[in-house]
Amino acid sequence: MLGKKSMLAMVVGATIAMSGAVQATTLKLSHNMDTSFPVHKAMKFMAERAKELSGGDLKIRIYPNGQLGSQRESLELIQNGALDMAKSNAAELEAFAKAYGAFNLPYLFDDQDHYYRALESDIGKQILQSSEANGFVGITYYDAGARSFYAKKAINSPADIKGMKVRVQPSPTAVEMIKLLGGHPTPLAFGELYTALQQGVVDAAENNLPSMTMNRHSEVTKFFSMDEHTMIPDVLVISAKVWKELPEHERNALSQAAAESMQEMRKLWAESEIAERESAEKQGVEFVTVDKVPFQQAVAPMYDTLKQEDPELYQLVDGLRNL
Ligand code: GCU
């Protein structure tokens, strides 16, 4: 087994090799999920298409399972020029470039169609570009469903969250949301969550169902409360420098491959949600149907606060909300 240090030594930015007149590039991509996870399959599809579309010149090597670090660490590696690409999500990216935070407001979208419109909208594209000055740009979004609470007991209303330690991603919006629901937000990297739930470091978590079941959180938490508070997309990002320096035909190939993989992910995600629902039921997970209204009412002040404190970001939020 290679230690993290020696893995990192291998990852020293884009390798651009000249062979004759042809320029070949190999990019390293880090993410925190297992290879069985739909987003890994979507990115594998993307890598294969990028290779095809570039006539074999662009190769993408995927490092799954957080072997190069957590989502936060991967972003830092990109900013330091030590990694080319990473799959993260809008919650995690909010701390690096605030526009991604627009996706993190609870109850922003009416339904899945609305969410999909947002991912393909001009505002969505503007957000992906907004992080250039922070050293990375987004190249596509991936559907990651809706996030709900899960715990060792049923959460029927915000009253049940009162006093609970709830794991959140390191996202200021998620922290604020949990406070308004009466819980104690506990930011943790995803890789630390299983043990934290098992040992009672946190009482609850919130995520999409496949993240709960495929990472075995369902072994230690048996109640999934379907409040569906957020729909936060995964985001595929690339170093702004690497992106700018890619030969044009490779950049075009990567853009197109990424866009195609977004569509592929929709299918993969839908299949995974069905399969994981079955798997959860077999494991004895109880699905709790909740009245969403008290949750919506508790977090509604977030919109007014944002309007006052950050009108620029609020404009993006409002734009997404009204698509
Ligand atoms: C989802 C998301 C991941 C994220 C995880 C988390 O699974 O797709 O990108 O890391 O939530 O809660 O940390």
Residues whose N, C-alpha, C, O or C-beta is under 5 A from the ligand:
A	BS01	GCU	S88 N89 A144 Q169 F190 E206 S211 D234
